[in-house]
Amino acid sequence: NVVAPESYTIVGEGKGGVAGFAKGSADIRLVEDGDATVLSYEAKAQVGGKLAQLGSRLIDSTARKMAEEFFSRFSEQV
């Protein structure tokens, strides 16, 4: 889902055997704002198996924290 240079989607998934699975995606948007570019994103995560037993609040907050950390570091590099 690439609309260069305006938006794109990052997708990933992993399997942890008996622990379950995790899938995630982030829709990224870039908007010109004068001399700057504003990056915004919406991240989504889905888990199953024993991972899901931890509770959706814990999974959601961890996914949100990881996305914020990624884009914060990305911003520092760019």
MMTF fields as JSON, N, C-alpha, C and O atoms, coordinates in Angstrom:
{
  "mmtfVersion": "1.0.0",
  "mmtfProducer": "UNKNOWN",
  "numBonds": 311,
  "numAtoms": 312,
  "numGroups": 78,
  "numChains": 1,
  "numModels": 1,
  "chainsPerModel": [1],
  "groupsPerChain": [78],
  "chainIdList": ["A"],
  "bondAtomList": [4, 2, 8, 6, 12, 10, 16, 14, 20, 18, 24, 22, 28, 26, 32, 30, 36, 34, 40, 38, 44, 42, 48, 46, 52, 50, 56, 54, 60, 58, 64, 62, 68, 66, 72, 70, 76, 74, 80, 78, 84, 82, 88, 86, 92, 90, 96, 94, 100, 98, 104, 102, 108, 106, 112, 110, 116, 114, 120, 118, 124, 122, 128, 126, 132, 130, 136, 134, 140, 138, 144, 142, 148, 146, 152, 150, 156, 154, 160, 158, 164, 162, 168, 166, 172, 170, 176, 174, 180, 178, 184, 182, 188, 186, 192, 190, 196, 194, 200, 198, 204, 202, 208, 206, 212, 210, 216, 214, 220, 218, 224, 222, 228, 226, 232, 230, 236, 234, 240, 238, 244, 242, 248, 246, 252, 250, 256, 254, 260, 258, 264, 262, 268, 266, 272, 270, 276, 274, 280, 278, 284, 282, 288, 286, 292, 290, 296, 294, 300, 298, 304, 302, 308, 306],
  "bondOrderList": [1, 1, 1, 1, 1, 1, 1, 1, 1, 1, 1, 1, 1, 1, 1, 1, 1, 1, 1, 1, 1, 1, 1, 1, 1, 1, 1, 1, 1, 1, 1, 1, 1, 1, 1, 1, 1, 1, 1, 1, 1, 1, 1, 1, 1, 1, 1, 1, 1, 1, 1, 1, 1, 1, 1, 1, 1, 1, 1, 1, 1, 1, 1, 1, 1, 1, 1, 1, 1, 1, 1, 1, 1, 1, 1, 1, 1],
  "groupList": [{"groupName": "ASN", "atomNameList": ["N", "CA", "C", "O"], "elementList": ["N", "C", "C", "O"], "formalChargeList": [0, 0, 0, 0], "bondAtomList": [1, 0, 2, 1, 3, 2], "bondOrderList": [1, 1, 2], "singleLetterCode": "N", "chemCompType": "L-PEPTIDE LINKING"}, {"groupName": "VAL", "atomNameList": ["N", "CA", "C", "O"], "elementList": ["N", "C", "C", "O"], "formalChargeList": [0, 0, 0, 0], "bondAtomList": [1, 0, 2, 1, 3, 2], "bondOrderList": [1, 1, 2], "singleLetterCode": "V", "chemCompType": "L-PEPTIDE LINKING"}, {"groupName": "ALA", "atomNameList": ["N", "CA", "C", "O"], "elementList": ["N", "C", "C", "O"], "formalChargeList": [0, 0, 0, 0], "bondAtomList": [1, 0, 2, 1, 3, 2], "bondOrderList": [1, 1, 2], "singleLetterCode": "A", "chemCompType": "L-PEPTIDE LINKING"}, {"groupName": "PRO", "atomNameList": ["N", "CA", "C", "O"], "elementList": ["N", "C", "C", "O"], "formalChargeList": [0, 0, 0, 0], "bondAtomList": [1, 0, 2, 1, 3, 2], "bondOrderList": [1, 1, 2], "singleLetterCode": "P", "chemCompType": "L-PEPTIDE LINKING"}, {"groupName": "GLU", "atomNameList": ["N", "CA", "C", "O"], "elementList": ["N", "C", "C", "O"], "formalChargeList": [0, 0, 0, 0], "bondAtomList": [1, 0, 2, 1, 3, 2], "bondOrderList": [1, 1, 2], "singleLetterCode": "E", "chemCompType": "L-PEPTIDE LINKING"}, {"groupName": "SER", "atomNameList": ["N", "CA", "C", "O"], "elementList": ["N", "C", "C", "O"], "formalChargeList": [0, 0, 0, 0], "bondAtomList": [1, 0, 2, 1, 3, 2], "bondOrderList": [1, 1, 2], "singleLetterCode": "S", "chemCompType": "L-PEPTIDE LINKING"}, {"groupName": "TYR", "atomNameList": ["N", "CA", "C", "O"], "elementList": ["N", "C", "C", "O"], "formalChargeList": [0, 0, 0, 0], "bondAtomList": [1, 0, 2, 1, 3, 2], "bondOrderList": [1, 1, 2], "singleLetterCode": "Y", "chemCompType": "L-PEPTIDE LINKING"}, {"groupName": "THR", "atomNameList": ["N", "CA", "C", "O"], "elementList": ["N", "C", "C", "O"], "formalChargeList": [0, 0, 0, 0], "bondAtomList": [1, 0, 2, 1, 3, 2], "bondOrderList": [1, 1, 2], "singleLetterCode": "T", "chemCompType": "L-PEPTIDE LINKING"}, {"groupName": "ILE", "atomNameList": ["N", "CA", "C", "O"], "elementList": ["N", "C", "C", "O"], "formalChargeList": [0, 0, 0, 0], "bondAtomList": [1, 0, 2, 1, 3, 2], "bondOrderList": [1, 1, 2], "singleLetterCode": "I", "chemCompType": "L-PEPTIDE LINKING"}, {"groupName": "GLY", "atomNameList": ["N", "CA", "C", "O"], "elementList": ["N", "C", "C", "O"], "formalChargeList": [0, 0, 0, 0], "bondAtomList": [1, 0, 2, 1, 3, 2], "bondOrderList": [1, 1, 2], "singleLetterCode": "G", "chemCompType": "PEPTIDE LINKING"}, {"groupName": "LYS", "atomNameList": ["N", "CA", "C", "O"], "elementList": ["N", "C", "C", "O"], "formalChargeList": [0, 0, 0, 0], "bondAtomList": [1, 0, 2, 1, 3, 2], "bondOrderList": [1, 1, 2], "singleLetterCode": "K", "chemCompType": "L-PEPTIDE LINKING"}, {"groupName": "PHE", "atomNameList": ["N", "CA", "C", "O"], "elementList": ["N", "C", "C", "O"], "formalChargeList": [0, 0, 0, 0], "bondAtomList": [1, 0, 2, 1, 3, 2], "bondOrderList": [1, 1, 2], "singleLetterCode": "F", "chemCompType": "L-PEPTIDE LINKING"}, {"groupName": "ASP", "atomNameList": ["N", "CA", "C", "O"], "elementList": ["N", "C", "C", "O"], "formalChargeList": [0, 0, 0, 0], "bondAtomList": [1, 0, 2, 1, 3, 2], "bondOrderList": [1, 1, 2], "singleLetterCode": "D", "chemCompType": "L-PEPTIDE LINKING"}, {"groupName": "ARG", "atomNameList": ["N", "CA", "C", "O"], "elementList": ["N", "C", "C", "O"], "formalChargeList": [0, 0, 0, 0], "bondAtomList": [1, 0, 2, 1, 3, 2], "bondOrderList": [1, 1, 2], "singleLetterCode": "R", "chemCompType": "L-PEPTIDE LINKING"}, {"groupName": "LEU", "atomNameList": ["N", "CA", "C", "O"], "elementList": ["N", "C", "C", "O"], "formalChargeList": [0, 0, 0, 0], "bondAtomList": [1, 0, 2, 1, 3, 2], "bondOrderList": [1, 1, 2], "singleLetterCode": "L", "chemCompType": "L-PEPTIDE LINKING"}, {"groupName": "GLN", "atomNameList": ["N", "CA", "C", "O"], "elementList": ["N", "C", "C", "O"], "formalChargeList": [0, 0, 0, 0], "bondAtomList": [1, 0, 2, 1, 3, 2], "bondOrderList": [1, 1, 2], "singleLetterCode": "Q", "chemCompType": "L-PEPTIDE LINKING"}, {"groupName": "MET", "atomNameList": ["N", "CA", "C", "O"], "elementList": ["N", "C", "C", "O"], "formalChargeList": [0, 0, 0, 0], "bondAtomList": [1, 0, 2, 1, 3, 2], "bondOrderList": [1, 1, 2], "singleLetterCode": "M", "chemCompType": "L-PEPTIDE LINKING"}],
  "groupTypeList": [0, 1, 1, 2, 3, 4, 5, 6, 7, 8, 1, 9, 4, 9, 10, 9, 9, 1, 2, 9, 11, 2, 10, 9, 5, 2, 12, 8, 13, 14, 1, 4, 12, 9, 12, 2, 7, 1, 14, 5, 6, 4, 2, 10, 2, 15, 1, 9, 9, 10, 14, 2, 15, 14, 9, 5, 13, 14, 8, 12, 5, 7, 2, 13, 10, 16, 2, 4, 4, 11, 11, 5, 13, 11, 5, 4, 15, 1],
  "groupIdList": [1, 2, 3, 4, 5, 6, 7, 8, 9, 10, 11, 12, 13, 14, 15, 16, 17, 18, 19, 20, 21, 22, 23, 24, 25, 26, 27, 28, 29, 30, 31, 32, 33, 34, 35, 36, 37, 38, 39, 40, 41, 42, 43, 44, 45, 46, 47, 48, 49, 50, 51, 52, 53, 54, 55, 56, 57, 58, 59, 60, 61, 62, 63, 64, 65, 66, 67, 68, 69, 70, 71, 72, 73, 74, 75, 76, 77, 78],
  "secStructList": [7, 7, 5, 6, 6, 6, 3, 3, 3, 3, 3, 3, 3, 3, 3, 7, 4, 4, 4, 7, 3, 3, 3, 3, 3, 3, 3, 3, 3, 3, 3, 3, 3, 6, 6, 3, 3, 3, 3, 3, 3, 3, 3, 3, 3, 3, 3, 3, 4, 4, 4, 4, 4, 4, 7, 2, 2, 2, 2, 2, 2, 2, 2, 2, 2, 2, 2, 2, 2, 2, 2, 2, 2, 2, 2, 2, 2, 7],
  "xCoordList": [0.849, 0.0, 0.891, 1.03, 1.49, 2.404, 1.808, 1.425, 1.734, 1.346, 2.458, 2.324, 3.566, 4.751, 4.46, 3.809, 4.883, 5.563, 4.611, 5.04, 3.316, 2.313, 2.041, 1.861, 2.008, 1.65, 2.162, 2.486, 2.228, 2.604, 2.191, 1.83, 2.246, 1.866, 3.02, 3.613, 3.337, 4.335, 3.562, 2.652, 3.912, 3.208, 4.228, 5.291, 3.9, 4.779, 3.997, 2.895, 4.572, 3.939, 4.997, 6.084, 4.647, 5.558, 4.788, 3.657, 5.411, 4.796, 5.692, 6.908, 5.086, 5.838, 5.506, 5.548, 5.172, 4.849, 3.651, 2.589, 3.819, 2.706, 2.298, 1.192, 3.181, 2.857, 1.807, 1.085, 1.713, 0.724, 1.362, 2.464, 0.662, 1.146, 0.855, 0.054, 1.529, 1.281, 1.372, 2.255, 0.446, 0.439, 0.283, -0.381, 0.887, 0.744, 0.942, 1.558, 0.413, 0.599, 0.56, 0.028, 1.127, 1.077, 0.854, 1.598, -0.17, -0.426, 0.272, -0.004, 1.175, 2.012, 1.573, 1.342, 1.46, 1.112, 2.14, 2.56, 2.54, 3.476, 2.751, 2.192, 2.767, 2.09, 3.073, 3.716, 3.183, 4.056, 3.449, 2.255, 4.294, 3.866, 4.946, 5.838, 4.856, 5.9, 7.206, 7.274, 8.249, 9.569, 9.731, 10.774, 8.707, 8.79, 7.845, 6.993, 8.018, 7.115, 6.585, 7.352, 5.266, 4.624, 4.339, 3.68, 4.84, 4.625, 3.568, 3.713, 2.502, 1.504, 1.296, 1.549, 0.843, 0.677, -0.452, -0.83, -0.98, -1.974, -1.519, -1.448, -1.211, -0.709, -1.814, -2.642, -1.811, -2.786, -2.047, -1.068, -2.515, -1.886, -2.963, -4.051, -2.642, -3.548, -2.718, -1.658, -3.188, -2.48, -3.45, -4.659, -2.911, -3.721, -2.935, -1.729, -3.61, -2.975, -2.743, -3.493, -1.711, -1.434, -1.122, -1.388, -0.554, -0.292, -1.575, -1.576, -2.663, -3.937, -4.473, -5.264, -4.061, -4.521, -3.965, -4.486, -2.918, -2.359, -3.324, -3.235, -4.234, -5.206, -4.914, -3.765, -5.971, -5.805, -5.244, -4.538, -5.533, -5.006, -3.485, -2.837, -2.918, -1.465, -0.845, 0.155, -1.437, -0.922, -1.027, -0.064, -2.175, -2.364, -1.39, -0.801, -1.212, -0.314, 1.136, 1.896, 1.529, 2.885, 3.105, 4.152, 2.133, 2.246, 2.321, 3.105, 1.523, 1.529, 2.884, 3.435, 3.417, 4.715, 5.824, 6.691, 5.801, 6.827, 6.73, 7.755, 5.517, 5.342, 5.844, 6.526, 5.516, 5.974, 7.497, 8.114, 8.097, 9.556, 10.202, 11.195, 9.637, 10.171, 10.148, 11.16, 8.984, 8.862, 9.622, 10.03, 9.819, 10.643, 12.091, 12.738, 12.591, 13.963, 14.104, 15.13, 13.073, 13.075, 13.19, 13.961, 12.428, 12.455, 13.835, 14.305, 14.485, 15.835, 16.831, 17.723, 16.679, 17.607, 17.369, 18.307, 16.137, 15.784, 15.829, 15.569],
  "yCoordList": [-1.179, 0.0, 1.238, 1.91, 1.533, 2.659, 3.709, 3.407, 4.935, 6.085, 7.105, 8.063, 6.874, 7.721, 9.131, 9.273, 10.139, 10.191, 10.506, 11.044, 10.176, 10.591, 9.599, 10.0, 8.315, 7.347, 5.957, 5.667, 5.108, 3.722, 2.928, 3.498, 1.609, 0.727, -0.218, -0.798, -0.37, -1.332, -2.498, -2.281, -3.732, -4.911, -5.926, -6.091, -6.606, -7.651, -8.677, -8.402, -9.862, -10.894, -11.854, -11.982, -12.518, -13.489, -14.605, -14.413, -15.784, -16.951, -17.4, -17.508, -17.66, -18.078, -19.475, -19.762, -20.367, -21.747, -21.807, -21.271, -22.46, -22.606, -21.275, -21.155, -20.266, -18.958, -18.238, -17.385, -18.57, -17.939, -17.162, -17.48, -16.144, -15.359, -13.881, -13.512, -13.06, -11.62, -11.093, -11.478, -10.21, -9.544, -8.062, -7.665, -7.258, -5.826, -5.058, -5.546, -3.852, -2.979, -1.537, -1.225, -0.673, 0.76, 1.489, 1.299, 2.317, 3.178, 4.505, 5.175, 4.884, 6.073, 7.129, 6.825, 8.369, 9.475, 10.587, 10.917, 11.156, 12.279, 13.479, 13.374, 14.617, 15.819, 16.983, 17.222, 17.694, 18.859, 19.986, 20.272, 20.62, 21.739, 22.815, 22.871, 23.666, 24.674, 24.005, 23.258, 24.281, 23.685, 22.331, 21.69, 21.897, 20.646, 19.6, 19.911, 18.373, 17.283, 16.694, 16.366, 16.563, 16.002, 14.527, 14.182, 13.659, 12.225, 11.851, 12.17, 11.176, 10.659, 9.182, 8.742, 8.427, 6.998, 6.458, 7.046, 5.326, 4.578, 3.132, 2.502, 2.602, 1.233, 0.317, 0.71, -0.911, -1.924, -3.209, -3.545, -3.935, -5.206, -6.251, -5.931, -7.506, -8.613, -9.763, -10.078, -10.387, -11.531, -12.68, -12.474, -13.897, -15.077, -16.076, -15.923, -17.088, -18.115, -17.629, -16.793, -18.148, -17.795, -16.31, -15.729, -15.691, -14.246, -13.465, -12.47, -13.914, -13.213, -13.302, -12.453, -14.31, -14.469, -13.392, -13.195, -12.69, -11.608, -10.437, -9.619, -10.372, -9.291, -8.252, -7.89, -7.791, -6.853, -5.512, -4.861, -5.084, -3.797, -3.809, -2.851, -4.883, -4.999, -5.056, -4.39, -5.85, -5.979, -4.642, -4.213, -3.978, -2.691, -1.642, -0.913, -1.558, -0.538, -0.822, 0.112, -2.088, -2.444, -2.135, -1.606, -2.46, -2.163, -0.66, -0.197, 0.094, 1.555, 2.118, 2.997, 1.605, 2.072, 1.765, 2.605, 0.575, 0.198, 1.056, 1.455, 1.34, 2.188, 3.593, 4.184, 4.139, 5.482, 5.539, 6.508, 4.488, 4.43, 4.358, 5.037, 3.536, 3.405, 4.75, 5.178, 5.421, 6.661, 7.805, 8.74, 7.757, 8.741, 8.615, 9.611, 7.389, 7.143, 7.44, 7.962, 7.111, 7.416, 8.916, 9.374, 9.672, 11.14, 11.685, 12.626, 11.109, 11.548, 11.324, 12.143, 10.218, 9.888, 10.736, 11.057, 11.087, 11.849, 13.296, 14.148],
  "zCoordList": [0.0, 0.0, 0.0, 1.022, -1.141, -1.256, -2.183, -3.313, -1.701, -2.508, -2.315, -1.554, -3.029, -2.85, -3.335, -4.371, -2.68, -1.392, -0.24, 0.779, -0.386, 0.594, 1.713, 2.863, 1.393, 2.429, 2.074, 0.922, 3.094, 2.908, 4.128, 5.157, 4.012, 5.11, 5.409, 4.499, 6.703, 7.168, 7.779, 8.579, 7.413, 7.906, 8.403, 7.806, 9.499, 10.006, 10.795, 11.27, 10.933, 11.746, 12.263, 11.699, 13.343, 13.919, 14.59, 15.036, 14.661, 15.294, 16.429, 16.27, 17.574, 18.745, 19.193, 20.389, 18.253, 18.605, 19.533, 19.218, 20.683, 21.62, 22.243, 22.771, 22.189, 22.757, 21.919, 22.436, 20.631, 19.779, 18.65, 18.203, 18.194, 17.066, 17.307, 18.165, 16.527, 16.569, 15.138, 14.372, 14.8, 13.5, 13.773, 14.73, 12.942, 13.137, 11.85, 10.902, 11.833, 10.682, 11.149, 12.214, 10.344, 10.623, 9.309, 8.347, 9.277, 8.129, 8.389, 9.385, 7.495, 7.652, 6.643, 5.473, 7.106, 6.224, 6.367, 7.476, 5.251, 5.228, 4.603, 3.511, 5.305, 4.825, 4.87, 5.891, 3.773, 3.707, 4.532, 4.44, 5.34, 6.188, 6.116, 6.962, 5.099, 4.908, 4.529, 3.553, 5.314, 5.071, 5.756, 5.627, 6.481, 7.236, 6.635, 5.803, 7.073, 6.727, 8.025, 8.931, 8.106, 9.294, 9.027, 8.046, 9.908, 9.819, 10.846, 12.026, 10.411, 11.346, 11.034, 9.913, 12.008, 11.804, 12.66, 13.673, 12.229, 12.997, 12.994, 11.939, 14.166, 14.287, 14.792, 15.614, 14.287, 14.696, 15.005, 14.338, 16.02, 16.379, 16.65, 17.129, 16.334, 16.584, 17.134, 16.594, 18.197, 18.769, 18.975, 19.08, 19.031, 19.278, 20.1, 20.29, 20.58, 21.395, 22.819, 23.325, 23.462, 24.858, 25.02, 26.072, 23.971, 24.038, 24.278, 25.002, 23.673, 23.81, 25.234, 25.646, 25.988, 27.36, 28.278, 29.375, 27.853, 28.66, 28.766, 29.681, 27.826, 27.856, 26.791, 26.539, 26.183, 25.079, 25.531, 24.762, 26.742, 27.215, 27.275, 26.852, 27.795, 27.889, 26.498, 26.23, 25.618, 24.258, 23.533, 22.898, 23.616, 22.945, 23.442, 22.643, 24.759, 25.302, 24.916, 24.658, 24.874, 24.472, 22.991, 22.618, 22.151, 20.719, 20.491, 19.662, 21.21, 21.077, 21.504, 20.842, 22.616, 23.108, 22.102, 21.86, 21.518, 20.557, 19.29, 18.737, 18.833, 17.647, 17.924, 17.086, 19.094, 19.452, 19.528, 19.086, 20.094, 20.201, 18.815, 18.553, 17.936, 16.586, 15.867, 15.311, 15.878, 15.123, 15.778, 15.089, 17.067, 17.733, 17.277, 16.954, 17.252, 16.778, 15.304, 14.867, 14.528, 13.103, 12.892, 12.049, 13.655, 13.565, 13.91, 13.27, 14.908, 15.292, 14.159, 13.941, 13.442, 12.367, 11.119, 10.388, 10.888, 9.682, 10.037, 9.187]
}
